[in-house]
Amino acid sequence: MNIAIIGGGIVGSTTAFYLSQDDSVTVTLYDEPTGQASSAAAGIISPWLSQRRNKNWYHLAKTGAAFYPTLIKDLGLPFASEVYKQTGTLLYKNTPELLDKLTHIATERKVEAPEIGELAVLSPAEIHRLIPLLNNEQSGLLVSGGARVDGAALVRTLKEAIGNKHGNYYQTEVTSLKKQNDLWQITTTDGCVQFDKVILTVGAWLPELLTPLGYTVDVRGQKGQLVELDIATETDQWPVVMPHGEADIIPFDNGKILIGATHENDLGYDLTSDPTKINELVQSVMTIAPTISSFKQTSTRIGTRAYTSDFLPFFGPVPNDNSILVASGLGSSGLTTGPIIGKSLADLCLERETTINIQHYACDNYIKMKDVF
């Protein structure tokens, strides 16, 4: 079976990786990475204490976090690397009462999600010893099972692994997609190729491919910006920090930290850096890291996320055609939910049982056939 995947972010690359491991499949991944959310993102794998009320979202995110060790093992990576590292997550709340409530929620959820790990409420002095950059009067909850992911490094690793098996990767733009004689015809600048099945994992660009096929799609784009700083100190073992507010602090190795990300609607696919927004990110974490504005900003990362009207991802076959599968709407939790969605898409193509109940994320709620008069 020949399968094409259009879109090489975290979902598409994971799907291609798992399909390429099967001898019955030849998979071809097409990707034009400009604006790709996955490669711009630095992920915090710590969904267990989210305040989102949607149970289907939480189940997907929880399952996605639990899947990461399997993905890392399947890729043949060490458990601690530039791609993925379980360093823990430090969470703040506005008041001691809210922090107590958060700790109680974590204790309850640990029963069904033991990957949360150990829980500890740290005093301001203990936090400062753990992360010297942080210096304030608030306690925080340390969750040992939290991890950080470098989206660009993970996507790159997945693509490299595809070529080692039954897969091909082309960095090129798909200019046309149409079905002809029960086969999918994909046209790029290099020519035209036919496939038995096609999987669309292009995030916020999904309407551009499905609209010409007669569908409407409930997906919108959202701009996200992160800023990278060099703080010239040892950061390898620092946990991810989630203050109350929009911005998080994501430490990587060798003194590199990222602050982000913004959530900017109605900007289309704008990928220009906005110094005002970047400054707001840095200013927002100064309540816990007063000296952070003094460090050198080395770069910015910008991508376009995909959101649905109810903020829930969807994936699977489109209405009325099982030969075309899609995934979109992952929003800011893409690096947490993306790999398990990609694995599920691969399992669907291979007619295997999926880990999660895909009916909770069916495309029918977000993709409709256009009315024909």
Kinemage of the C-alpha trace (Angstrom):
@kinemage 1
@onewidth
@group {chain A} dominant
@subgroup {mainchain}
@vectorlist {calphas} color= white
{ca met a 1} P 0.000 0.000 0.000
{ca asn a 2} L 1.321 3.417 -0.998
{ca ile a 3} L 0.444 6.180 1.463
{ca ala a 4} L 1.211 9.887 1.151
{ca ile a 5} L 1.373 12.250 4.107
{ca ile a 6} L 1.175 15.982 3.476
{ca gly a 7} L 2.525 18.011 6.385
{ca gly a 8} L 5.646 17.108 8.320
{ca gly a 9} L 5.007 18.550 11.772
{ca ile a 10} L 4.805 16.391 14.872
{ca val a 11} L 1.660 14.519 13.755
{ca gly a 12} L 2.718 13.877 10.168
{ca ser a 13} L 6.282 12.911 11.059
{ca thr a 14} L 5.123 10.520 13.800
{ca thr a 15} L 2.563 8.945 11.471
{ca ala a 16} L 5.196 8.514 8.762
{ca phe a 17} L 7.679 7.033 11.235
{ca tyr a 18} L 5.304 4.327 12.435
{ca leu a 19} L 4.000 3.529 8.953
{ca ser a 20} L 7.564 3.205 7.669
{ca gln a 21} L 8.185 0.396 10.169
{ca asp a 22} L 5.612 -1.831 8.422
{ca asp a 23} L 6.761 -3.957 5.490
{ca ser a 24} L 3.359 -3.732 3.785
{ca val a 25} L 3.538 0.044 3.399
{ca thr a 26} L 5.560 2.528 1.409
{ca val a 27} L 5.085 5.988 2.865
{ca thr a 28} L 5.996 9.334 1.314
{ca leu a 29} L 6.072 12.469 3.458
{ca tyr a 30} L 5.689 15.846 1.759
{ca asp a 31} L 6.467 18.909 3.819
{ca glu a 32} L 6.783 22.641 3.285
{ca pro a 33} L 7.817 23.689 6.805
{ca thr a 34} L 7.329 27.471 6.665
{ca gly a 35} L 5.348 28.528 9.727
{ca gln a 36} L 5.108 24.994 11.099
{ca ala a 37} L 4.005 25.122 14.735
{ca ser a 38} L 5.855 21.950 15.801
{ca ser a 39} L 9.302 23.123 14.716
{ca ala a 40} L 8.812 26.509 16.362
{ca ala a 41} L 7.572 25.041 19.627
{ca ala a 42} L 9.209 23.955 22.837
{ca gly a 43} L 6.816 21.595 24.513
{ca ile a 44} L 5.955 21.170 28.157
{ca ile a 45} L 4.771 17.616 28.740
{ca ser a 46} L 2.765 18.182 31.898
{ca pro a 47} L -0.976 18.084 31.126
{ca trp a 48} L -2.207 16.580 34.368
{ca leu a 49} L -2.889 19.851 36.185
{ca ser a 50} L -4.590 21.721 33.388
{ca gln a 51} L -7.759 23.556 34.410
{ca arg a 52} L -9.491 22.734 31.117
{ca arg a 53} L -12.851 21.087 31.794
{ca asn a 54} L -13.078 19.052 28.584
{ca lys a 55} L -12.662 15.421 29.635
{ca asn a 56} L -11.898 14.225 26.105
{ca trp a 57} L -9.070 16.736 25.808
{ca tyr a 58} L -7.626 15.675 29.158
{ca his a 59} L -7.775 11.985 28.274
{ca leu a 60} L -5.991 12.640 24.978
{ca ala a 61} L -3.313 14.802 26.613
{ca lys a 62} L -2.810 12.369 29.494
{ca thr a 63} L -2.444 9.461 27.072
{ca gly a 64} L -0.076 11.531 24.946
{ca ala a 65} L 2.181 12.269 27.910
{ca ala a 66} L 2.246 8.591 28.883
{ca phe a 67} L 3.145 7.629 25.295
{ca tyr a 68} L 6.364 9.672 25.155
{ca pro a 69} L 8.698 7.082 26.728
{ca thr a 70} L 7.488 4.546 24.138
{ca leu a 71} L 8.134 6.996 21.295
{ca ile a 72} L 11.615 7.824 22.582
{ca lys a 73} L 12.424 4.118 22.937
{ca asp a 74} L 11.093 3.341 19.448
{ca leu a 75} L 13.335 6.076 18.035
{ca gly a 76} L 16.335 4.530 19.775
{ca leu a 77} L 17.064 7.726 21.712
{ca pro a 78} L 18.394 7.990 25.256
{ca phe a 79} L 15.696 8.862 27.756
{ca ala a 80} L 17.417 12.189 28.457
{ca ser a 81} L 18.543 14.067 25.357
{ca glu a 82} L 18.139 17.344 23.483
{ca val a 83} L 14.881 15.944 22.116
{ca tyr a 84} L 13.157 14.884 25.345
{ca lys a 85} L 14.111 15.160 28.984
{ca gln a 86} L 12.113 14.473 32.121
{ca thr a 87} L 13.230 17.330 34.340
{ca gly a 88} L 10.008 17.943 36.267
{ca thr a 89} L 7.585 20.865 36.206
{ca leu a 90} L 7.291 23.663 38.753
{ca leu a 91} L 3.839 25.232 38.940
{ca tyr a 92} L 2.774 28.448 40.652
{ca lys a 93} L -0.641 29.685 41.721
{ca asn a 94} L -1.839 33.132 42.783
{ca thr a 95} L -2.590 32.189 46.402
{ca pro a 96} L -1.613 29.485 48.905
{ca glu a 97} L -5.205 28.269 48.837
{ca leu a 98} L -5.110 27.736 45.072
{ca leu a 99} L -1.753 25.983 45.377
{ca asp a 100} L -3.269 23.631 47.977
{ca lys a 101} L -6.182 22.962 45.603
{ca leu a 102} L -3.733 22.205 42.772
{ca thr a 103} L -1.807 19.792 44.971
{ca his a 104} L -5.040 18.011 45.889
{ca ile a 105} L -6.006 17.687 42.207
{ca ala a 106} L -2.566 16.291 41.391
{ca thr a 107} L -2.812 13.743 44.192
{ca glu a 108} L -6.203 12.553 42.943
{ca arg a 109} L -5.149 12.359 39.280
{ca lys a 110} L -1.987 10.448 40.119
{ca val a 111} L -4.127 7.375 40.814
{ca glu a 112} L -4.984 7.053 37.112
{ca ala a 113} L -1.817 8.738 35.832
{ca pro a 114} L 1.146 7.429 37.874
{ca glu a 115} L 3.485 9.040 35.335
{ca ile a 116} L 2.828 12.292 37.220
{ca gly a 117} L 5.599 11.115 39.535
{ca glu a 118} L 6.394 12.572 42.922
{ca leu a 119} L 4.721 15.732 44.239
{ca ala a 120} L 6.373 18.287 46.509
{ca val a 121} L 5.419 21.801 47.582
{ca leu a 122} L 8.640 23.839 47.649
{ca ser a 123} L 9.245 26.975 49.694
{ca pro a 124} L 10.643 30.117 48.002
{ca ala a 125} L 14.099 29.319 49.431
{ca glu a 126} L 13.983 25.744 48.112
{ca ile a 127} L 12.917 27.006 44.693
{ca his a 128} L 15.770 29.513 44.593
{ca arg a 129} L 18.307 26.784 45.435
{ca leu a 130} L 16.879 24.602 42.661
{ca ile a 131} L 16.609 27.431 40.107
{ca pro a 132} L 18.747 30.448 41.109
{ca leu a 133} L 17.043 32.553 38.435
{ca leu a 134} L 13.796 32.439 40.442
{ca asn a 135} L 13.636 34.799 43.389
{ca asn a 136} L 10.253 35.671 44.854
{ca glu a 137} L 8.075 35.015 47.885
{ca gln a 138} L 5.802 32.329 46.450
{ca ser a 139} L 5.826 28.591 47.031
{ca gly a 140} L 5.342 26.217 44.076
{ca leu a 141} L 4.361 22.635 43.330
{ca leu a 142} L 7.089 20.437 41.821
{ca val a 143} L 5.790 17.543 39.696
{ca ser a 144} L 8.667 15.167 38.995
{ca gly a 145} L 7.061 13.494 35.951
{ca gly a 146} L 6.953 16.679 33.882
{ca ala a 147} L 9.207 16.869 30.831
{ca arg a 148} L 10.324 19.232 28.106
{ca val a 149} L 10.539 18.593 24.367
{ca asp a 150} L 12.359 20.464 21.627
{ca gly a 151} L 9.834 20.356 18.791
{ca ala a 152} L 12.333 21.046 16.012
{ca ala a 153} L 14.748 18.373 17.255
{ca leu a 154} L 11.986 15.772 17.600
{ca val a 155} L 10.559 16.413 14.126
{ca arg a 156} L 14.050 16.276 12.627
{ca thr a 157} L 14.777 12.957 14.372
{ca leu a 158} L 11.490 11.429 13.171
{ca lys a 159} L 12.167 12.448 9.564
{ca glu a 160} L 15.671 10.984 9.664
{ca ala a 161} L 14.248 7.688 10.925
{ca ile a 162} L 11.692 7.502 8.095
{ca gly a 163} L 14.408 7.137 5.479
{ca asn a 164} L 15.959 4.214 7.332
{ca lys a 165} L 12.904 2.051 6.626
{ca his a 166} L 10.122 2.064 4.012
{ca gly a 167} L 9.768 5.823 3.741
{ca asn a 168} L 10.654 8.872 1.674
{ca tyr a 169} L 10.766 12.504 2.706
{ca tyr a 170} L 10.494 15.468 0.338
{ca gln a 171} L 10.681 19.085 1.408
{ca thr a 172} L 8.416 20.541 -1.220
{ca glu a 173} L 5.057 22.241 -1.593
{ca val a 174} L 2.034 20.266 -2.764
{ca thr a 175} L 0.338 22.312 -5.475
{ca ser a 176} L -2.603 20.007 -6.216
{ca leu a 177} L -4.508 17.165 -4.552
{ca lys a 178} L -7.302 15.316 -6.327
{ca lys a 179} L -8.824 11.858 -6.571
{ca gln a 180} L -8.848 10.064 -9.884
{ca asn a 181} L -9.912 6.452 -10.538
{ca asp a 182} L -9.902 5.658 -6.789
{ca leu a 183} L -6.315 6.864 -6.431
{ca trp a 184} L -5.071 10.110 -4.911
{ca gln a 185} L -3.018 12.227 -7.270
{ca ile a 186} L -0.508 14.577 -5.665
{ca thr a 187} L 1.229 17.226 -7.738
{ca thr a 188} L 4.349 19.081 -6.618
{ca thr a 189} L 6.935 21.133 -8.481
{ca asp a 190} L 8.714 17.834 -9.147
{ca gly a 191} L 5.785 16.118 -10.857
{ca cys a 192} L 2.709 13.995 -10.151
{ca val a 193} L 2.471 10.758 -8.106
{ca gln a 194} L -0.498 8.505 -7.252
{ca phe a 195} L -1.275 6.919 -3.873
{ca asp a 196} L -3.807 4.528 -2.364
{ca lys a 197} L -4.356 6.702 0.699
{ca val a 198} L -3.483 10.241 1.725
{ca ile a 199} L -3.132 11.733 5.204
{ca leu a 200} L -3.353 15.504 5.685
{ca thr a 201} L -1.478 16.808 8.730
{ca val a 202} L -0.971 20.421 7.720
{ca gly a 203} L -2.414 22.057 10.837
{ca ala a 204} L -3.919 25.478 10.195
{ca trp a 205} L -3.530 25.022 6.425
{ca leu a 206} L -6.036 22.137 6.285
{ca pro a 207} L -8.863 24.245 4.744
{ca glu a 208} L -6.608 25.071 1.782
{ca leu a 209} L -6.434 21.387 0.813
{ca leu a 210} L -9.967 20.298 1.733
{ca thr a 211} L -11.976 23.240 0.410
{ca pro a 212} L -11.226 22.405 -3.273
{ca leu a 213} L -12.424 18.847 -2.530
{ca gly a 214} L -15.852 20.107 -1.474
{ca tyr a 215} L -15.473 20.390 2.313
{ca thr a 216} L -15.765 23.151 4.893
{ca val a 217} L -13.379 22.993 7.853
{ca asp a 218} L -13.696 24.363 11.391
{ca val a 219} L -10.050 25.381 11.824
{ca arg a 220} L -8.419 28.748 12.399
{ca gly a 221} L -4.794 29.817 12.667
{ca gln a 222} L -3.207 31.341 15.750
{ca lys a 223} L 0.218 32.962 15.872
{ca gly a 224} L 2.628 31.871 18.594
{ca gln a 225} L 5.944 33.536 19.457
{ca leu a 226} L 8.703 32.397 21.811
{ca val a 227} L 11.948 34.099 22.738
{ca glu a 228} L 15.247 32.344 23.445
{ca leu a 229} L 17.671 33.733 26.039
{ca asp a 230} L 21.217 32.842 26.997
{ca ile a 231} L 21.542 33.187 30.771
{ca ala a 232} L 25.172 31.960 30.932
{ca thr a 233} L 24.710 29.438 33.726
{ca glu a 234} L 24.102 25.719 34.132
{ca thr a 235} L 20.467 24.917 33.294
{ca asp a 236} L 20.612 21.229 32.297
{ca gln a 237} L 18.653 19.929 35.305
{ca trp a 238} L 16.258 22.821 35.793
{ca pro a 239} L 12.549 21.904 35.682
{ca val a 240} L 10.109 23.644 33.380
{ca val a 241} L 8.421 26.565 35.145
{ca met a 242} L 4.725 27.352 34.707
{ca pro a 243} L 3.808 30.635 36.438
{ca his a 244} L 0.217 31.855 36.547
{ca gly a 245} L -0.275 33.698 33.281
{ca glu a 246} L 0.442 33.121 29.594
{ca ala a 247} L 4.221 32.691 29.550
{ca asp a 248} L 6.235 29.682 30.715
{ca ile a 249} L 9.976 29.272 31.253
{ca ile a 250} L 11.455 26.253 29.473
{ca pro a 251} L 15.110 25.555 30.295
{ca phe a 252} L 17.316 23.594 27.924
{ca asp a 253} L 20.980 22.674 28.239
{ca asn a 254} L 23.984 25.015 28.321
{ca gly a 255} L 22.269 28.107 29.652
{ca lys a 256} L 19.547 28.290 27.020
{ca ile a 257} L 15.989 29.029 28.124
{ca leu a 258} L 12.833 29.751 26.168
{ca ile a 259} L 9.983 31.994 27.292
{ca gly a 260} L 6.610 31.623 25.640
{ca ala a 261} L 4.342 31.509 24.052
{ca thr a 262} L 1.963 34.159 22.798
{ca his a 263} L -1.567 33.315 21.626
{ca glu a 264} L -2.421 35.802 18.860
{ca asn a 265} L -5.653 35.405 16.899
{ca asp a 266} L -6.770 36.922 13.590
{ca leu a 267} L -3.275 37.435 12.178
{ca gly a 268} L -3.530 34.952 9.337
{ca tyr a 269} L -0.193 33.265 8.758
{ca asp a 270} L 1.942 36.218 9.863
{ca leu a 271} L 5.447 35.059 10.821
{ca thr a 272} L 7.073 38.400 11.611
{ca ser a 273} L 8.617 38.933 15.013
{ca asp a 274} L 6.790 41.486 17.144
{ca pro a 275} L 9.196 43.132 19.639
{ca thr a 276} L 6.276 44.426 21.709
{ca lys a 277} L 4.855 40.924 22.199
{ca ile a 278} L 8.306 39.514 22.925
{ca asn a 279} L 8.872 42.179 25.563
{ca glu a 280} L 5.499 41.386 27.128
{ca leu a 281} L 6.531 37.729 27.432
{ca val a 282} L 9.733 38.649 29.248
{ca gln a 283} L 7.981 41.192 31.473
{ca ser a 284} L 5.293 38.672 32.441
{ca val a 285} L 7.785 36.334 34.160
{ca met a 286} L 9.698 39.067 35.994
{ca thr a 287} L 7.487 38.650 39.072
{ca ile a 288} L 9.260 35.344 39.740
{ca ala a 289} L 12.513 36.030 37.836
{ca pro a 290} L 13.302 39.734 38.424
{ca thr a 291} L 16.648 39.727 36.566
{ca ile a 292} L 15.508 37.932 33.429
{ca ser a 293} L 15.328 41.061 31.277
{ca ser a 294} L 19.074 41.599 31.705
{ca phe a 295} L 20.000 38.479 29.722
{ca lys a 296} L 20.735 38.386 26.005
{ca gln a 297} L 17.907 37.489 23.654
{ca thr a 298} L 19.479 35.178 21.068
{ca ser a 299} L 16.528 34.377 18.786
{ca thr a 300} L 12.773 34.139 18.419
{ca arg a 301} L 10.613 31.236 17.236
{ca ile a 302} L 7.336 31.866 15.422
{ca gly a 303} L 4.714 29.409 14.194
{ca thr a 304} L 1.023 29.095 13.365
{ca arg a 305} L -1.109 26.806 15.528
{ca ala a 306} L -4.426 25.291 14.465
{ca tyr a 307} L -7.523 25.689 16.670
{ca thr a 308} L -11.123 24.540 16.398
{ca ser a 309} L -14.146 26.422 17.745
{ca asp a 310} L -14.317 24.178 20.825
{ca phe a 311} L -10.514 23.870 21.211
{ca leu a 312} L -10.568 20.068 20.804
{ca pro a 313} L -8.336 18.313 18.239
{ca phe a 314} L -9.835 16.010 15.638
{ca phe a 315} L -8.383 13.210 13.538
{ca gly a 316} L -9.373 10.224 11.436
{ca pro a 317} L -11.112 9.732 8.060
{ca val a 318} L -13.069 12.611 6.557
{ca pro a 319} L -16.824 12.206 6.059
{ca asn a 320} L -17.734 9.798 3.241
{ca asp a 321} L -14.185 8.777 2.284
{ca asn a 322} L -11.980 6.414 4.308
{ca ser a 323} L -9.095 6.811 1.870
{ca ile a 324} L -8.273 10.300 3.148
{ca leu a 325} L -7.408 10.891 6.802
{ca val a 326} L -6.675 14.171 8.530
{ca ala a 327} L -5.624 15.646 11.859
{ca ser a 328} L -5.800 19.245 13.036
{ca gly a 329} L -6.857 21.574 15.840
{ca leu a 330} L -4.138 20.594 18.324
{ca gly a 331} L -3.589 24.165 19.486
{ca ser a 332} L -0.914 24.836 22.090
{ca ser a 333} L -0.867 21.212 23.254
{ca gly a 334} L 0.434 19.921 19.932
{ca leu a 335} L 3.695 18.494 21.221
{ca thr a 336} L 1.830 16.661 23.986
{ca thr a 337} L -0.984 15.205 21.875
{ca gly a 338} L 0.724 15.076 18.472
{ca pro a 339} L 2.668 11.811 18.832
{ca ile a 340} L -0.277 9.752 20.114
{ca ile a 341} L -2.470 11.183 17.330
{ca gly a 342} L 0.207 10.278 14.778
{ca lys a 343} L 0.485 6.749 16.156
{ca ser a 344} L -3.321 6.433 16.038
{ca leu a 345} L -3.426 7.533 12.393
{ca ala a 346} L -0.811 4.920 11.533
{ca asp a 347} L -2.803 2.253 13.390
{ca leu a 348} L -5.970 3.255 11.518
{ca cys a 349} L -4.218 2.907 8.166
{ca leu a 350} L -2.901 -0.512 9.162
{ca glu a 351} L -6.327 -1.538 10.533
{ca arg a 352} L -4.960 -1.987 14.033
{ca glu a 353} L -6.642 -1.163 17.323
{ca thr a 354} L -5.921 2.350 18.543
{ca thr a 355} L -4.900 3.236 22.085
{ca ile a 356} L -7.591 5.882 22.384
{ca asn a 357} L -11.244 5.972 21.377
{ca ile a 358} L -11.118 7.900 18.121
{ca gln a 359} L -14.875 8.498 18.141
{ca his a 360} L -14.313 11.212 20.751
{ca tyr a 361} L -12.233 13.126 18.195
{ca ala a 362} L -14.149 12.308 15.008
{ca cys a 363} L -13.741 14.613 12.023
{ca asp a 364} L -17.503 14.776 11.387
{ca asn a 365} L -17.905 17.508 13.995
{ca tyr a 366} L -15.396 19.790 12.247
{ca ile a 367} L -15.439 18.840 8.552
{ca lys a 368} L -18.657 19.069 6.538
{ca met a 369} L -19.550 18.467 2.917
{ca lys a 370} L -20.536 21.675 1.180
{ca asp a 371} L -24.179 22.015 0.213
{ca val a 372} L -24.654 21.479 -3.503
{ca phe a 373} L -27.527 23.277 -5.269
